[in-house]
Amino acid sequence: MDIKAIMCDVDGTLLTSEQVVSPFTIEMIKAAREKGILFGLSTGRDVNSVQTLLKEWGIEGLVDSIVGTGGAEIYDYVLNVEKSSYPLDGELIKDIMKHYEGMDLNFAIPYDGILFAPKDDRHIQMLATADKVPYQVTDFDEFLKEPKPKLIIVCDEDYMDKVIERSQTFSNDKFKSSSLKTASVLYEYMDPRVTKTHGLEEVMKMHGLTMEQLCTFGDADNDYDMTLNAGVGVVMANGSDKTKSVADYITDDNNHDGIGKFIQEHIL
């Protein structure tokens, strides 16, 4: 394999269920970087919150590039480049929220390393605890006067089917948006031009590399496009059926060194 860059999803992929990177996978990441292979993250989390958790995850100093907010943000440590693209208009976000009125859910917008929510409840508390990101309740009428990267719907796992069903009747004549389930309790809206592939293409181009030289690791539906478009798309054993359907390889799950084993066996 002529792999020059490795980019990993975070939740359910690089992190174990204890929310750390395993020692063996860390050693394999170090070995890959020693061979001159770039290592980075491609995640739905925003760049700022990722940066604050790198030390806790055990990979501080090992990350060359971050593609955050599902592809809308890039932070490159090697080239010292920071950029963002295609936020959602505030009026569109308010329209989406109105469409879900009366449902048992909450909303969250990741911004500057904080999860902003319109109300305090068990949903936002659960998300903030699970992601180890602080949350703040704020006036969304004021907050949404400026565009924001994306909108997250947070609900109970057994309520997700109702959220997906409601999503099928949303439309807005003025603004375009795309939406998908990104975790068992999360459903997200973004600009349709934003994908993990979009962010990864930018990073690879900045480093003079092609998508063919990229190996990605993912698990959820929002990893489908990067798995499809990378030279080598690897999906965890715990991944979704949709994303597994376009994988070049299936590796072990996130609690059994799936990434580390693949790097050792196929890349080093």
PyMOL commands that set and color helices and strands:
alter all, ss='L'
color gray80, all
select helices_A, chain A and resi 10-14+23-34+47-57+69-71+90-99+122-131+140-143+157-167+196-206+211-213+221-229+241-244+258-267
alter helices_A, ss='H'
color red, helices_A
select strands_A, chain A and resi 5-8+38-42+65-68+73-76+81-84+106-111+114-117+135-137+151-154+178-183+186-190+214-218+232-236+249-251
alter strands_A, ss='S'
color yellow, strands_A
deselect
rebuild
show_as cartoon
